[in-house]
Amino acid sequence: MNILTDFPISLIVLCSGFGLILLGLWGMLTQRHLIRIIIGFSLMDTGIHMVMVSIGYVTGGTAPIINDAVPMSEAVNMVVDPVPSALVLTAIVIGLGVTAVMLSFAVRIHKAHKTLMIDKLTESKW
Amino acid sequence: MIKRLFIFSMLALMAFIFFNLASNYTESDSLSKLGQYYVEKGPQEIGAPNLVTAVVVTYRGLDTLGEVTVLFISAAGVGLLLRRSRRRQDDKILEKGEPTEKNISTHKAASEIVETATELLLPMIILFGVYVFMNGHLSPGGGFQGGAIIASGTMFLLLALPESHLSRLMIAITESLSGFSYVVVGVLGVIWAGGFLDNRFMELGTYGDLFSAGAIPLIYTFVGLKVGFELSAVLDRFRQEESGSA
């Protein structure tokens, strides 16, 4: 039994990504502290990126940079898919922006209520 | 209790979906059709060795413009949320009878080693950021990565020298100018080449040179400057928020 053929590297990345998504979701649903909820969001975000990157992997592929090491004529058989990588690049930047906005909301809430526990923020409940 | 059960069953369902997806997964041994097109045609059409850059800047250039816009809006949102209202600032001055400068200088200064290291390393970090976004079409990296490195240099500066003052006007001018130039370059692509954000209105040049791949180095320079200054402004906002309430 060869571990590399039974569990290819992209499957390991895929499963870790799914694990991170579940972990982040669990954190977002169960934690009562705002910063922990934001950390849960970041974990889920990272998990989704890992899943997307692993889907673009091609067996034995290298980075899609066509130079002396990867000649143009054979490039199709040697590189991984550039599209998921480009999508993940976009997703990372947007995740960063969303996290920054969430953190600044947390700062505002802490300033107004002196607490970050969502159980104590009762005024917006109906 | 019911809430717990609900959360648990939802996570279990998600895990079940993921397990099915993962157990049916087989690693692909060839590129998708779209990826194959990009790999075959990309180097000739765009002239950029790094195909991820070719996809991000040119083939899916409009997405990148949207991405820059999202980042801009979130930076603006952070600025709006963490703005210190003028009236409260005036109240503080009235209460204490002196400007708020005293509040800002409550930071404990970093040690001399850290300060000297910052002065030594900061130019190199910024230079490395510029290198990463200038070489985005040749090597791994690009505008967003270079911008993030520049912002990490700013973070370093703010940690080591908390008193240092970033010129907000300077940041705003650079950011708006580079964002505007990015769109102008895109429109030039409509006028002189195939479409919006087409990089071929400039000479493609020698494949693999620093100044090749048409307008990609230009676009990535603007994106890198914009992202770097935007993230620096966000960091500065958080820093000031902290010192304001201290």
Interface residues (C-beta under 8 A of the other chain):
Chain A: P8 S10 L11 L14 C15 F18 I21 L22 L25 W26 L29 T30 G56 Y57 V58 T59 A63 P64 I65 I66 N67 M72 A75 V76 N77 V79 V80 D81 P82 V83 S85 A86 L89 T90 I92 V93 I94 L96 G97 V98 A100 V101 L103 S104 F105 V107 R108 K111
Chain B: I7 M10 L11 M14 A15 F18 L21 A22 Y25 E27 S28 D29 S30 L31 S32 L34 G35 Q36 Y38 V39 E40 G42 P43 P49 N50 L51 V52 A54 V55 V56 R60 D63 T64 E67 V70 L71 I73 S74 A75 G77 V78 L81 L82 L138 S139 P140 G142 F144 G208 V227 L231 V234 R237 F238 E241 S245
